[in-house]
């Protein structure tokens, strides 16, 4: 019956993906062993446990609380004020995870580091915002996700662009 078909599909998936990487990526939120921020840390004068965010296709960067951006800059080796960083570090960088509505969304190095091949320079997309009460998730975030904006019900739907398709 149905259980036998599921078991056969699982066995076939295991053969084509012996380490289980695809199965882990399908789980939401995904299991992840890389360093990450558990949530966006609110600024010191914000006593709420969470921080709000907006998505803005007119912004290229990831704008946020200066304290958290300073921490991220230190982790990735970027200059906090200018965003400049060494391109040599790119292969060592890990993903960050942003929690939105109980779901975790990956921001991979290829999304948060800009490379200028002509000048051979790199810079961080994490930028401090001193005048906004919320984070702004610009194109650096949105280029990794399909985004559907439901204006009637004031909701946003997000799905990873590179998520493997399920065939069962």
QUIDALIN-V402561 format. One record per pair of residues at least 4 apart in sequence whose C-alpha atoms are under 6 Angstrom apart, sorted by the first residue. I is the first residue (numbers start at 1). J is the second residue. D is the distance in Angstrom with one decimal. If there is no record, write none. Layout:
I | J | D
I | J | D
//
This chain:
13 | 17 | 5.9
14 | 18 | 5.1
25 | 30 | 5.6
29 | 103 | 5.7
29 | 104 | 5.3
36 | 96 | 4.7
36 | 97 | 5.7
39 | 99 | 5.7
42 | 46 | 5.9
42 | 51 | 5.6
43 | 65 | 5.8
52 | 134 | 4.9
53 | 134 | 5.0
53 | 135 | 4.4
53 | 136 | 5.7
54 | 136 | 5.1
55 | 136 | 5.8
55 | 137 | 4.7
55 | 138 | 5.9
56 | 138 | 4.9
57 | 138 | 5.6
57 | 139 | 5.7
59 | 138 | 4.6
60 | 138 | 5.0
60 | 139 | 4.6
60 | 140 | 5.9
61 | 125 | 4.9
61 | 138 | 5.1
61 | 140 | 5.7
62 | 125 | 5.8
62 | 126 | 4.9
62 | 127 | 6.0
62 | 136 | 5.8
62 | 137 | 5.0
62 | 138 | 5.6
63 | 127 | 4.8
63 | 128 | 5.6
63 | 129 | 5.5
63 | 135 | 5.6
63 | 136 | 4.9
64 | 128 | 5.2
64 | 129 | 5.2
64 | 135 | 4.5
65 | 128 | 5.9
65 | 129 | 5.9
66 | 70 | 5.9
66 | 128 | 4.5
69 | 73 | 5.9
69 | 128 | 5.7
70 | 80 | 5.7
73 | 77 | 5.7
73 | 78 | 4.8
73 | 80 | 5.6
78 | 83 | 5.4
78 | 84 | 5.5
78 | 85 | 4.4
79 | 83 | 4.9
79 | 84 | 5.3
83 | 123 | 5.0
83 | 124 | 4.8
84 | 123 | 4.4
85 | 122 | 5.5
85 | 123 | 5.3
87 | 122 | 5.4
95 | 107 | 5.5
95 | 108 | 4.3
95 | 109 | 5.9
96 | 106 | 5.9
96 | 107 | 5.2
97 | 104 | 5.9
97 | 105 | 5.3
97 | 106 | 4.6
97 | 107 | 6.0
98 | 104 | 5.4
98 | 105 | 5.1
99 | 103 | 5.4
99 | 104 | 4.3
109 | 113 | 5.7
111 | 140 | 5.1
112 | 124 | 5.9
112 | 125 | 4.9
112 | 140 | 5.8
113 | 123 | 5.6
113 | 124 | 4.7
113 | 125 | 5.7
114 | 122 | 5.5
114 | 123 | 5.2
115 | 121 | 5.9
115 | 122 | 4.6
116 | 120 | 5.5
116 | 121 | 5.3
137 | 141 | 5.8
139 | 143 | 5.5
144 | 161 | 5.8
145 | 158 | 6.0
145 | 159 | 5.3
145 | 160 | 4.4
145 | 161 | 5.0
146 | 158 | 5.6
146 | 159 | 5.2
146 | 161 | 5.9
147 | 157 | 5.6
147 | 158 | 4.8
148 | 156 | 5.6
148 | 157 | 4.9
149 | 156 | 4.7
150 | 154 | 5.6
150 | 155 | 5.0
150 | 156 | 5.9
//
